[in-house]
Amino acid sequence: MGLQELFESFDKKKRKSHFKNLLAVAMADGKLDDIEFDFIMNLARNCYMSQDEVQRVIDYPEQISFYAPKTNAERFDQIYDLVTVMLIDGEIDERERSLCKVFAMKLGFRTAIVDKLIQDIIDKAVVGLAKDVALNQVLKEEI
């Protein structure tokens, strides 16, 4: 943990942690496609991360600790983003899927439901369901 991270709010730490996880999934197949990077950068902007914060996460990922969200809605939102990054380049690489499973468990999802959870998100994202609709459907199915 870097000195600067000690003085950041939990919310900011959580956003950086999520951004780091998104980058890890995108790079799990050994390459970071432009479409993956653009998607992640758009999410970072939507989370009010400055360009400097983004660059620090990219340059020093080892200084970013993992912070799990506190609510179910945030946990589902994060796993949805992670799975979407896996899908965004049109290919599902098994290394990316495996990393999504690891992150799902770190986010607090039960091991017994992780495979189904990820597949449900894939199925809903592929048919173009809006994120909030997909998350509400998955939330109802998983709880």
TIKOLPA-989889 format. One record per atom (N, C-alpha, C): residue number from 0; atom name; x, y, z. Coordinates in Angstrom, 2 decimals. Example, Ala and Ser with C-alpha at 12.3 -4.5 7.8 and 13.67 -1.06 7.14 Angstrom:
<rs>
@titi 0 marfi N east 13.19 north -5.69 up 7.80 $
@titi 0 marfi CA east 12.30 north -4.50 up 7.80 $
@titi 0 marfi C east 13.20 north -3.30 up 7.80 $
@titi 1 marfi N east 12.85 north -2.25 up 7.08 $
@titi 1 marfi CA east 13.67 north -1.06 up 7.14 $
@titi 1 marfi C east 12.90 north 0.03 up 7.87 $
</rs>
This chain:
<rs>
@titi 0 marfi N east 0.84 north -1.17 up 0.00 $
@titi 0 marfi CA east 0.00 north 0.00 up 0.00 $
@titi 0 marfi C east 0.89 north 1.24 up 0.00 $
@titi 1 marfi N east 0.62 north 2.15 up -0.94 $
@titi 1 marfi CA east 1.39 north 3.37 up -1.01 $
@titi 1 marfi C east 0.95 north 4.37 up 0.04 $
@titi 2 marfi N east 1.81 north 5.32 up 0.35 $
@titi 2 marfi CA east 1.52 north 6.34 up 1.36 $
@titi 2 marfi C east 0.26 north 7.12 up 0.99 $
@titi 3 marfi N east 0.13 north 7.45 up -0.27 $
@titi 3 marfi CA east -1.03 north 8.23 up -0.71 $
@titi 3 marfi C east -2.33 north 7.46 up -0.46 $
@titi 4 marfi N east -2.29 north 6.13 up -0.63 $
@titi 4 marfi CA east -3.49 north 5.32 up -0.45 $
@titi 4 marfi C east -4.00 north 5.35 up 0.99 $
@titi 5 marfi N east -3.12 north 5.59 up 1.95 $
@titi 5 marfi CA east -3.52 north 5.65 up 3.35 $
@titi 5 marfi C east -4.56 north 6.74 up 3.61 $
@titi 6 marfi N east -4.49 north 7.82 up 2.86 $
@titi 6 marfi CA east -5.34 north 8.98 up 3.10 $
@titi 6 marfi C east -6.53 north 9.07 up 2.16 $
@titi 7 marfi N east -6.72 north 8.07 up 1.32 $
@titi 7 marfi CA east -7.83 north 8.09 up 0.38 $
@titi 7 marfi C east -9.09 north 7.52 up 1.03 $
@titi 8 marfi N east -10.24 north 7.95 up 0.52 $
@titi 8 marfi CA east -11.50 north 7.43 up 1.02 $
@titi 8 marfi C east -11.67 north 5.97 up 0.59 $
@titi 9 marfi N east -12.52 north 5.26 up 1.31 $
@titi 9 marfi CA east -12.80 north 3.87 up 0.95 $
@titi 9 marfi C east -13.34 north 3.80 up -0.48 $
@titi 10 marfi N east -14.20 north 4.74 up -0.84 $
@titi 10 marfi CA east -14.80 north 4.74 up -2.17 $
@titi 10 marfi C east -13.73 north 4.85 up -3.26 $
@titi 11 marfi N east -12.76 north 5.73 up -3.05 $
@titi 11 marfi CA east -11.69 north 5.89 up -4.04 $
@titi 11 marfi C east -10.83 north 4.63 up -4.11 $
@titi 12 marfi N east -10.53 north 4.04 up -2.96 $
@titi 12 marfi CA east -9.75 north 2.80 up -2.94 $
@titi 12 marfi C east -10.49 north 1.68 up -3.67 $
@titi 13 marfi N east -11.80 north 1.62 up -3.46 $
@titi 13 marfi CA east -12.62 north 0.61 up -4.11 $
@titi 13 marfi C east -12.62 north 0.79 up -5.63 $
@titi 14 marfi N east -12.72 north 2.04 up -6.09 $
@titi 14 marfi CA east -12.70 north 2.30 up -7.54 $
@titi 14 marfi C east -11.37 north 1.91 up -8.15 $
@titi 15 marfi N east -10.27 north 2.25 up -7.49 $
@titi 15 marfi CA east -8.95 north 1.87 up -7.99 $
@titi 15 marfi C east -8.78 north 0.36 up -8.02 $
@titi 16 marfi N east -9.25 north -0.30 up -6.99 $
@titi 16 marfi CA east -9.19 north -1.75 up -6.92 $
@titi 16 marfi C east -9.95 north -2.37 up -8.09 $
@titi 17 marfi N east -11.14 north -1.85 up -8.35 $
@titi 17 marfi CA east -11.96 north -2.37 up -9.46 $
@titi 17 marfi C east -11.27 north -2.14 up -10.80 $
@titi 18 marfi N east -10.71 north -0.96 up -10.97 $
@titi 18 marfi CA east -10.02 north -0.63 up -12.21 $
@titi 18 marfi C east -8.83 north -1.57 up -12.42 $
@titi 19 marfi N east -8.08 north -1.83 up -11.34 $
@titi 19 marfi CA east -6.95 north -2.76 up -11.41 $
@titi 19 marfi C east -7.44 north -4.16 up -11.83 $
@titi 20 marfi N east -8.56 north -4.60 up -11.27 $
@titi 20 marfi CA east -9.11 north -5.91 up -11.61 $
@titi 20 marfi C east -9.55 north -5.98 up -13.07 $
@titi 21 marfi N east -10.16 north -4.89 up -13.54 $
@titi 21 marfi CA east -10.58 north -4.83 up -14.95 $
@titi 21 marfi C east -9.38 north -4.97 up -15.88 $
@titi 22 marfi N east -8.31 north -4.26 up -15.55 $
@titi 22 marfi CA east -7.09 north -4.36 up -16.37 $
@titi 22 marfi C east -6.52 north -5.78 up -16.34 $
@titi 23 marfi N east -6.56 north -6.41 up -15.17 $
@titi 23 marfi CA east -6.04 north -7.78 up -15.05 $
@titi 23 marfi C east -6.81 north -8.74 up -15.93 $
@titi 24 marfi N east -8.14 north -8.62 up -15.94 $
@titi 24 marfi CA east -8.95 north -9.50 up -16.80 $
@titi 24 marfi C east -8.64 north -9.23 up -18.27 $
@titi 25 marfi N east -8.58 north -7.96 up -18.63 $
@titi 25 marfi CA east -8.31 north -7.60 up -20.04 $
@titi 25 marfi C east -6.96 north -8.14 up -20.51 $
@titi 26 marfi N east -5.99 north -8.18 up -19.60 $
@titi 26 marfi CA east -4.64 north -8.60 up -19.99 $
@titi 26 marfi C east -4.38 north -10.09 up -19.74 $
@titi 27 marfi N east -5.37 north -10.80 up -19.21 $
@titi 27 marfi CA east -5.18 north -12.22 up -18.87 $
@titi 27 marfi C east -4.86 north -13.07 up -20.08 $
@titi 28 marfi N east -5.31 north -12.66 up -21.25 $
@titi 28 marfi CA east -5.03 north -13.43 up -22.47 $
@titi 28 marfi C east -3.71 north -13.02 up -23.12 $
@titi 29 marfi N east -2.96 north -12.17 up -22.45 $
@titi 29 marfi CA east -1.64 north -11.79 up -22.94 $
@titi 29 marfi C east -1.61 north -10.54 up -23.80 $
@titi 30 marfi N east -2.78 north -9.95 up -24.02 $
@titi 30 marfi CA east -2.81 north -8.73 up -24.83 $
@titi 30 marfi C east -3.93 north -7.83 up -24.35 $
@titi 31 marfi N east -3.74 north -6.55 up -24.50 $
@titi 31 marfi CA east -4.76 north -5.56 up -24.15 $
@titi 31 marfi C east -5.23 north -4.93 up -25.45 $
@titi 32 marfi N east -6.38 north -5.35 up -25.92 $
@titi 32 marfi CA east -6.93 north -4.81 up -27.16 $
@titi 32 marfi C east -7.42 north -3.39 up -26.95 $
@titi 33 marfi N east -7.42 north -2.61 up -28.02 $
@titi 33 marfi CA east -7.89 north -1.22 up -27.94 $
@titi 33 marfi C east -9.32 north -1.14 up -27.43 $
@titi 34 marfi N east -10.16 north -2.06 up -27.89 $
@titi 34 marfi CA east -11.56 north -2.03 up -27.47 $
@titi 34 marfi C east -11.70 north -2.31 up -25.97 $
@titi 35 marfi N east -10.85 north -3.18 up -25.44 $
@titi 35 marfi CA east -10.85 north -3.45 up -24.00 $
@titi 35 marfi C east -10.39 north -2.22 up -23.24 $
@titi 36 marfi N east -9.31 north -1.62 up -23.69 $
@titi 36 marfi CA east -8.77 north -0.44 up -23.02 $
@titi 36 marfi C east -9.77 north 0.72 up -23.06 $
@titi 37 marfi N east -10.39 north 0.93 up -24.23 $
@titi 37 marfi CA east -11.38 north 2.01 up -24.34 $
@titi 37 marfi C east -12.56 north 1.79 up -23.41 $
@titi 38 marfi N east -13.02 north 0.54 up -23.32 $
@titi 38 marfi CA east -14.13 north 0.22 up -22.42 $
@titi 38 marfi C east -13.75 north 0.50 up -20.97 $
@titi 39 marfi N east -12.57 north 0.06 up -20.58 $
@titi 39 marfi CA east -12.10 north 0.27 up -19.21 $
@titi 39 marfi C east -11.93 north 1.76 up -18.92 $
@titi 40 marfi N east -11.39 north 2.50 up -19.87 $
@titi 40 marfi CA east -11.22 north 3.94 up -19.67 $
@titi 40 marfi C east -12.56 north 4.65 up -19.54 $
@titi 41 marfi N east -13.55 north 4.19 up -20.30 $
@titi 41 marfi CA east -14.89 north 4.77 up -20.18 $
@titi 41 marfi C east -15.47 north 4.51 up -18.79 $
@titi 42 marfi N east -15.28 north 3.29 up -18.28 $
@titi 42 marfi CA east -15.73 north 2.99 up -16.93 $
@titi 42 marfi C east -15.00 north 3.86 up -15.91 $
@titi 43 marfi N east -13.72 north 4.06 up -16.10 $
@titi 43 marfi CA east -12.94 north 4.89 up -15.17 $
@titi 43 marfi C east -13.48 north 6.32 up -15.17 $
@titi 44 marfi N east -13.78 north 6.86 up -16.35 $
@titi 44 marfi CA east -14.35 north 8.21 up -16.42 $
@titi 44 marfi C east -15.70 north 8.26 up -15.72 $
@titi 45 marfi N east -16.52 north 7.22 up -15.93 $
@titi 45 marfi CA east -17.84 north 7.19 up -15.29 $
@titi 45 marfi C east -17.73 north 7.07 up -13.78 $
@titi 46 marfi N east -16.60 north 6.55 up -13.29 $
@titi 46 marfi CA east -16.37 north 6.43 up -11.85 $
@titi 46 marfi C east -15.62 north 7.64 up -11.30 $
@titi 47 marfi N east -15.49 north 8.67 up -12.12 $
@titi 47 marfi CA east -14.85 north 9.92 up -11.72 $
@titi 47 marfi C east -13.39 north 9.74 up -11.31 $
@titi 48 marfi N east -12.70 north 8.87 up -12.03 $
@titi 48 marfi CA east -11.26 north 8.72 up -11.81 $
@titi 48 marfi C east -10.54 north 9.69 up -12.73 $
@titi 49 marfi N east -9.60 north 10.41 up -12.18 $
@titi 49 marfi CA east -8.83 north 11.35 up -12.99 $
@titi 49 marfi C east -7.82 north 10.57 up -13.85 $
@titi 50 marfi N east -7.31 north 11.23 up -14.86 $
@titi 50 marfi CA east -6.30 north 10.62 up -15.72 $
@titi 50 marfi C east -5.06 north 10.24 up -14.91 $
@titi 51 marfi N east -4.70 north 11.08 up -13.94 $
@titi 51 marfi CA east -3.55 north 10.78 up -13.09 $
@titi 51 marfi C east -3.78 north 9.52 up -12.26 $
@titi 52 marfi N east -4.98 north 9.37 up -11.70 $
@titi 52 marfi CA east -5.29 north 8.17 up -10.92 $
@titi 52 marfi C east -5.22 north 6.92 up -11.79 $
@titi 53 marfi N east -5.78 north 7.02 up -12.97 $
@titi 53 marfi CA east -5.76 north 5.90 up -13.91 $
@titi 53 marfi C east -4.32 north 5.52 up -14.25 $
@titi 54 marfi N east -3.52 north 6.52 up -14.53 $
@titi 54 marfi CA east -2.13 north 6.26 up -14.90 $
@titi 54 marfi C east -1.35 north 5.62 up -13.75 $
@titi 55 marfi N east -1.63 north 6.05 up -12.52 $
@titi 55 marfi CA east -0.95 north 5.45 up -11.36 $
@titi 55 marfi C east -1.32 north 3.98 up -11.20 $
@titi 56 marfi N east -2.58 north 3.65 up -11.45 $
@titi 56 marfi CA east -3.01 north 2.25 up -11.36 $
@titi 56 marfi C east -2.31 north 1.43 up -12.44 $
@titi 57 marfi N east -2.21 north 1.98 up -13.63 $
@titi 57 marfi CA east -1.54 north 1.28 up -14.73 $
@titi 57 marfi C east -0.05 north 1.10 up -14.44 $
@titi 58 marfi N east 0.58 north 2.16 up -13.95 $
@titi 58 marfi CA east 2.03 north 2.12 up -13.72 $
@titi 58 marfi C east 2.43 north 1.34 up -12.47 $
@titi 59 marfi N east 1.58 north 1.38 up -11.43 $
@titi 59 marfi CA east 1.94 north 0.77 up -10.15 $
@titi 59 marfi C east 0.81 north -0.11 up -9.60 $
@titi 60 marfi N east 0.38 north -1.12 up -10.34 $
@titi 60 marfi CA east -0.75 north -1.95 up -9.87 $
@titi 60 marfi C east -0.45 north -2.66 up -8.55 $
@titi 61 marfi N east 0.81 north -2.92 up -8.30 $
@titi 61 marfi CA east 1.17 north -3.62 up -7.06 $
@titi 61 marfi C east 0.91 north -2.76 up -5.82 $
@titi 62 marfi N east 0.73 north -1.47 up -6.01 $
@titi 62 marfi CA east 0.46 north -0.57 up -4.88 $
@titi 62 marfi C east -1.03 north -0.45 up -4.58 $
@titi 63 marfi N east -1.85 north -1.10 up -5.39 $
@titi 63 marfi CA east -3.30 north -1.02 up -5.22 $
@titi 63 marfi C east -3.77 north -2.29 up -4.52 $
@titi 64 marfi N east -4.34 north -2.13 up -3.35 $
@titi 64 marfi CA east -4.88 north -3.26 up -2.59 $
@titi 64 marfi C east -6.28 north -3.59 up -3.08 $
@titi 65 marfi N east -6.72 north -4.82 up -2.80 $
@titi 65 marfi CA east -8.07 north -5.22 up -3.16 $
@titi 65 marfi C east -9.05 north -4.72 up -2.10 $
@titi 66 marfi N east -10.12 north -4.09 up -2.56 $
@titi 66 marfi CA east -11.20 north -3.62 up -1.68 $
@titi 66 marfi C east -12.51 north -4.13 up -2.23 $
@titi 67 marfi N east -13.17 north -4.99 up -1.48 $
@titi 67 marfi CA east -14.46 north -5.52 up -1.90 $
@titi 67 marfi C east -15.55 north -4.52 up -1.59 $
@titi 68 marfi N east -16.53 north -4.40 up -2.47 $
@titi 68 marfi CA east -17.66 north -3.53 up -2.19 $
@titi 68 marfi C east -18.45 north -4.02 up -0.98 $
@titi 69 marfi N east -19.20 north -3.12 up -0.40 $
@titi 69 marfi CA east -19.95 north -3.45 up 0.81 $
@titi 69 marfi C east -21.37 north -3.92 up 0.54 $
@titi 70 marfi N east -21.92 north -3.63 up -0.64 $
@titi 70 marfi CA east -23.31 north -4.00 up -0.92 $
@titi 70 marfi C east -23.38 north -5.04 up -2.03 $
@titi 71 marfi N east -24.47 north -5.80 up -2.04 $
@titi 71 marfi CA east -24.69 north -6.78 up -3.10 $
@titi 71 marfi C east -24.76 north -6.11 up -4.46 $
@titi 72 marfi N east -25.43 north -4.97 up -4.52 $
@titi 72 marfi CA east -25.56 north -4.27 up -5.80 $
@titi 72 marfi C east -24.19 north -3.90 up -6.37 $
@titi 73 marfi N east -23.30 north -3.40 up -5.53 $
@titi 73 marfi CA east -21.95 north -3.05 up -5.99 $
@titi 73 marfi C east -21.16 north -4.29 up -6.40 $
@titi 74 marfi N east -21.32 north -5.36 up -5.65 $
@titi 74 marfi CA east -20.62 north -6.61 up -5.99 $
@titi 74 marfi C east -21.07 north -7.12 up -7.36 $
@titi 75 marfi N east -22.38 north -7.12 up -7.60 $
@titi 75 marfi CA east -22.89 north -7.56 up -8.90 $
@titi 75 marfi C east -22.45 north -6.62 up -10.00 $
@titi 76 marfi N east -22.44 north -5.34 up -9.71 $
@titi 76 marfi CA east -22.00 north -4.36 up -10.70 $
@titi 76 marfi C east -20.55 north -4.62 up -11.10 $
@titi 77 marfi N east -19.70 north -4.89 up -10.12 $
@titi 77 marfi CA east -18.29 north -5.16 up -10.42 $
@titi 77 marfi C east -18.10 north -6.45 up -11.21 $
@titi 78 marfi N east -18.78 north -7.52 up -10.82 $
@titi 78 marfi CA east -18.60 north -8.77 up -11.56 $
@titi 78 marfi C east -19.16 north -8.62 up -12.98 $
@titi 79 marfi N east -20.21 north -7.86 up -13.12 $
@titi 79 marfi CA east -20.76 north -7.61 up -14.46 $
@titi 79 marfi C east -19.72 north -6.89 up -15.33 $
@titi 80 marfi N east -19.10 north -5.87 up -14.78 $
@titi 80 marfi CA east -18.05 north -5.14 up -15.53 $
@titi 80 marfi C east -16.90 north -6.08 up -15.90 $
@titi 81 marfi N east -16.49 north -6.92 up -14.98 $
@titi 81 marfi CA east -15.38 north -7.84 up -15.23 $
@titi 81 marfi C east -15.72 north -8.82 up -16.36 $
@titi 82 marfi N east -16.93 north -9.35 up -16.33 $
@titi 82 marfi CA east -17.35 north -10.29 up -17.38 $
@titi 82 marfi C east -17.48 north -9.55 up -18.71 $
@titi 83 marfi N east -17.98 north -8.33 up -18.67 $
@titi 83 marfi CA east -18.10 north -7.54 up -19.90 $
@titi 83 marfi C east -16.74 north -7.29 up -20.54 $
@titi 84 marfi N east -15.73 north -7.00 up -19.72 $
@titi 84 marfi CA east -14.37 north -6.83 up -20.26 $
@titi 84 marfi C east -13.91 north -8.11 up -20.94 $
@titi 85 marfi N east -14.25 north -9.25 up -20.35 $
@titi 85 marfi CA east -13.88 north -10.55 up -20.94 $
@titi 85 marfi C east -14.54 north -10.70 up -22.32 $
@titi 86 marfi N east -15.76 north -10.20 up -22.47 $
@titi 86 marfi CA east -16.54 north -10.38 up -23.71 $
@titi 86 marfi C east -16.27 north -9.33 up -24.77 $
@titi 87 marfi N east -15.79 north -8.17 up -24.38 $
@titi 87 marfi CA east -15.79 north -6.99 up -25.24 $
@titi 87 marfi C east -15.01 north -7.18 up -26.55 $
@titi 88 marfi N east -13.99 north -8.04 up -26.55 $
@titi 88 marfi CA east -13.22 north -8.25 up -27.78 $
@titi 88 marfi C east -13.79 north -9.37 up -28.65 $
@titi 89 marfi N east -14.94 north -9.93 up -28.24 $
@titi 89 marfi CA east -15.60 north -10.95 up -29.04 $
@titi 89 marfi C east -15.07 north -12.36 up -28.81 $
@titi 90 marfi N east -14.13 north -12.51 up -27.91 $
@titi 90 marfi CA east -13.54 north -13.82 up -27.62 $
@titi 90 marfi C east -13.61 north -14.06 up -26.11 $
@titi 91 marfi N east -13.91 north -15.30 up -25.74 $
@titi 91 marfi CA east -13.87 north -15.66 up -24.32 $
@titi 91 marfi C east -12.65 north -16.56 up -24.13 $
@titi 92 marfi N east -11.62 north -15.97 up -23.59 $
@titi 92 marfi CA east -10.40 north -16.71 up -23.32 $
@titi 92 marfi C east -10.54 north -17.37 up -21.95 $
@titi 93 marfi N east -10.13 north -18.61 up -21.84 $
@titi 93 marfi CA east -10.27 north -19.34 up -20.57 $
@titi 93 marfi C east -9.48 north -18.70 up -19.43 $
@titi 94 marfi N east -8.38 north -18.04 up -19.76 $
@titi 94 marfi CA east -7.62 north -17.34 up -18.71 $
@titi 94 marfi C east -8.43 north -16.17 up -18.15 $
@titi 95 marfi N east -9.14 north -15.48 up -19.04 $
@titi 95 marfi CA east -9.99 north -14.38 up -18.60 $
@titi 95 marfi C east -11.16 north -14.91 up -17.76 $
@titi 96 marfi N east -11.78 north -16.00 up -18.22 $
@titi 96 marfi CA east -12.90 north -16.60 up -17.48 $
@titi 96 marfi C east -12.43 north -17.06 up -16.09 $
@titi 97 marfi N east -11.27 north -17.69 up -16.04 $
@titi 97 marfi CA east -10.74 north -18.16 up -14.75 $
@titi 97 marfi C east -10.50 north -16.99 up -13.80 $
@titi 98 marfi N east -9.97 north -15.91 up -14.33 $
@titi 98 marfi CA east -9.72 north -14.74 up -13.49 $
@titi 98 marfi C east -11.04 north -14.12 up -13.02 $
@titi 99 marfi N east -12.05 north -14.11 up -13.88 $
@titi 99 marfi CA east -13.37 north -13.63 up -13.45 $
@titi 99 marfi C east -13.90 north -14.48 up -12.30 $
@titi 100 marfi N east -13.68 north -15.78 up -12.36 $
@titi 100 marfi CA east -14.11 north -16.66 up -11.26 $
@titi 100 marfi C east -13.38 north -16.31 up -9.97 $
@titi 101 marfi N east -12.09 north -16.10 up -10.07 $
@titi 101 marfi CA east -11.30 north -15.73 up -8.89 $
@titi 101 marfi C east -11.83 north -14.43 up -8.28 $
@titi 102 marfi N east -12.06 north -13.44 up -9.13 $
@titi 102 marfi CA east -12.56 north -12.16 up -8.63 $
@titi 102 marfi C east -13.97 north -12.30 up -8.06 $
@titi 103 marfi N east -14.80 north -13.13 up -8.66 $
@titi 103 marfi CA east -16.15 north -13.34 up -8.13 $
@titi 103 marfi C east -16.08 north -13.87 up -6.70 $
@titi 104 marfi N east -15.18 north -14.81 up -6.47 $
@titi 104 marfi CA east -15.03 north -15.35 up -5.12 $
@titi 104 marfi C east -14.45 north -14.30 up -4.16 $
@titi 105 marfi N east -13.50 north -13.50 up -4.64 $
@titi 105 marfi CA east -12.95 north -12.43 up -3.81 $
@titi 105 marfi C east -14.01 north -11.39 up -3.47 $
@titi 106 marfi N east -14.96 north -11.22 up -4.39 $
@titi 106 marfi CA east -16.05 north -10.27 up -4.15 $
@titi 106 marfi C east -17.08 north -10.82 up -3.17 $
@titi 107 marfi N east -16.95 north -12.10 up -2.85 $
@titi 107 marfi CA east -17.82 north -12.69 up -1.83 $
@titi 107 marfi C east -18.90 north -13.61 up -2.35 $
@titi 108 marfi N east -18.86 north -13.93 up -3.64 $
@titi 108 marfi CA east -19.85 north -14.86 up -4.17 $
@titi 108 marfi C east -19.45 north -16.29 up -3.78 $
@titi 109 marfi N east -20.46 north -17.08 up -3.45 $
@titi 109 marfi CA east -20.21 north -18.46 up -3.06 $
@titi 109 marfi C east -19.64 north -19.25 up -4.23 $
@titi 110 marfi N east -18.65 north -20.07 up -3.94 $
@titi 110 marfi CA east -17.98 north -20.88 up -4.96 $
@titi 110 marfi C east -18.98 north -21.70 up -5.75 $
@titi 111 marfi N east -20.01 north -22.20 up -5.09 $
@titi 111 marfi CA east -21.00 north -23.08 up -5.72 $
@titi 111 marfi C east -21.79 north -22.38 up -6.82 $
@titi 112 marfi N east -21.89 north -21.04 up -6.78 $
@titi 112 marfi CA east -22.70 north -20.34 up -7.79 $
@titi 112 marfi C east -21.87 north -19.58 up -8.82 $
@titi 113 marfi N east -20.56 north -19.53 up -8.65 $
@titi 113 marfi CA east -19.73 north -18.66 up -9.48 $
@titi 113 marfi C east -19.83 north -19.01 up -10.97 $
@titi 114 marfi N east -19.73 north -20.29 up -11.32 $
@titi 114 marfi CA east -19.81 north -20.66 up -12.75 $
@titi 114 marfi C east -21.15 north -20.25 up -13.35 $
@titi 115 marfi N east -22.23 north -20.52 up -12.64 $
@titi 115 marfi CA east -23.57 north -20.17 up -13.14 $
@titi 115 marfi C east -23.72 north -18.65 up -13.21 $
@titi 116 marfi N east -23.24 north -17.95 up -12.21 $
@titi 116 marfi CA east -23.32 north -16.50 up -12.19 $
@titi 116 marfi C east -22.64 north -15.90 up -13.42 $
@titi 117 marfi N east -21.44 north -16.34 up -13.68 $
@titi 117 marfi CA east -20.69 north -15.80 up -14.83 $
@titi 117 marfi C east -21.39 north -16.15 up -16.14 $
@titi 118 marfi N east -21.88 north -17.39 up -16.25 $
@titi 118 marfi CA east -22.58 north -17.79 up -17.47 $
@titi 118 marfi C east -23.87 north -16.99 up -17.65 $
@titi 119 marfi N east -24.60 north -16.74 up -16.57 $
@titi 119 marfi CA east -25.82 north -15.94 up -16.66 $
@titi 119 marfi C east -25.51 north -14.52 up -17.14 $
@titi 120 marfi N east -24.44 north -13.95 up -16.63 $
@titi 120 marfi CA east -24.06 north -12.60 up -17.07 $
@titi 120 marfi C east -23.67 north -12.62 up -18.54 $
@titi 121 marfi N east -22.91 north -13.63 up -18.95 $
@titi 121 marfi CA east -22.54 north -13.76 up -20.37 $
@titi 121 marfi C east -23.79 north -13.83 up -21.22 $
@titi 122 marfi N east -24.71 north -14.71 up -20.86 $
@titi 122 marfi CA east -25.94 north -14.90 up -21.64 $
@titi 122 marfi C east -26.73 north -13.61 up -21.77 $
@titi 123 marfi N east -26.83 north -12.86 up -20.71 $
@titi 123 marfi CA east -27.61 north -11.62 up -20.73 $
@titi 123 marfi C east -26.87 north -10.51 up -21.49 $
@titi 124 marfi N east -25.58 north -10.44 up -21.35 $
@titi 124 marfi CA east -24.80 north -9.42 up -22.05 $
@titi 124 marfi C east -24.78 north -9.68 up -23.56 $
@titi 125 marfi N east -24.68 north -10.96 up -23.95 $
@titi 125 marfi CA east -24.60 north -11.31 up -25.37 $
@titi 125 marfi C east -25.88 north -10.93 up -26.12 $
@titi 126 marfi N east -27.03 north -11.05 up -25.46 $
@titi 126 marfi CA east -28.28 north -10.70 up -26.13 $
@titi 126 marfi C east -28.58 north -9.21 up -26.05 $
@titi 127 marfi N east -27.70 north -8.46 up -25.39 $
@titi 127 marfi CA east -27.81 north -7.01 up -25.37 $
@titi 127 marfi C east -28.72 north -6.43 up -24.30 $
@titi 128 marfi N east -29.00 north -7.21 up -23.27 $
@titi 128 marfi CA east -29.81 north -6.68 up -22.18 $
@titi 128 marfi C east -29.07 north -5.53 up -21.52 $
@titi 129 marfi N east -29.79 north -4.49 up -21.19 $
@titi 129 marfi CA east -29.20 north -3.35 up -20.49 $
@titi 129 marfi C east -28.61 north -3.83 up -19.17 $
@titi 130 marfi N east -27.53 north -3.22 up -18.77 $
@titi 130 marfi CA east -26.80 north -3.64 up -17.57 $
@titi 130 marfi C east -27.70 north -3.71 up -16.33 $
@titi 131 marfi N east -28.51 north -2.67 up -16.10 $
@titi 131 marfi CA east -29.34 north -2.66 up -14.90 $
@titi 131 marfi C east -30.41 north -3.75 up -14.94 $
@titi 132 marfi N east -30.96 north -4.02 up -16.12 $
@titi 132 marfi CA east -31.95 north -5.09 up -16.27 $
@titi 132 marfi C east -31.29 north -6.44 up -16.04 $
@titi 133 marfi N east -30.13 north -6.64 up -16.67 $
@titi 133 marfi CA east -29.41 north -7.91 up -16.51 $
@titi 133 marfi C east -29.04 north -8.14 up -15.05 $
@titi 134 marfi N east -28.55 north -7.11 up -14.40 $
@titi 134 marfi CA east -28.15 north -7.25 up -13.00 $
@titi 134 marfi C east -29.35 north -7.57 up -12.10 $
@titi 135 marfi N east -30.49 north -6.93 up -12.37 $
@titi 135 marfi CA east -31.69 north -7.23 up -11.58 $
@titi 135 marfi C east -32.13 north -8.68 up -11.78 $
@titi 136 marfi N east -32.06 north -9.18 up -13.01 $
@titi 136 marfi CA east -32.44 north -10.56 up -13.29 $
@titi 136 marfi C east -31.48 north -11.53 up -12.61 $
@titi 137 marfi N east -30.19 north -11.27 up -12.74 $
@titi 137 marfi CA east -29.19 north -12.14 up -12.12 $
@titi 137 marfi C east -29.34 north -12.12 up -10.60 $
@titi 138 marfi N east -29.55 north -10.95 up -10.05 $
@titi 138 marfi CA east -29.70 north -10.81 up -8.60 $
@titi 138 marfi C east -30.87 north -11.65 up -8.10 $
@titi 139 marfi N east -31.99 north -11.62 up -8.81 $
@titi 139 marfi CA east -33.16 north -12.41 up -8.42 $
@titi 139 marfi C east -32.86 north -13.90 up -8.51 $
@titi 140 marfi N east -32.11 north -14.31 up -9.54 $
@titi 140 marfi CA east -31.81 north -15.72 up -9.75 $
@titi 140 marfi C east -30.81 north -16.25 up -8.73 $
@titi 141 marfi N east -29.86 north -15.43 up -8.31 $
@titi 141 marfi CA east -28.76 north -15.90 up -7.47 $
@titi 141 marfi C east -29.05 north -15.82 up -5.98 $
@titi 142 marfi N east -30.03 north -15.02 up -5.61 $
@titi 142 marfi CA east -30.30 north -14.91 up -4.15 $
@titi 142 marfi C east -31.46 north -15.78 up -3.75 $
</rs>
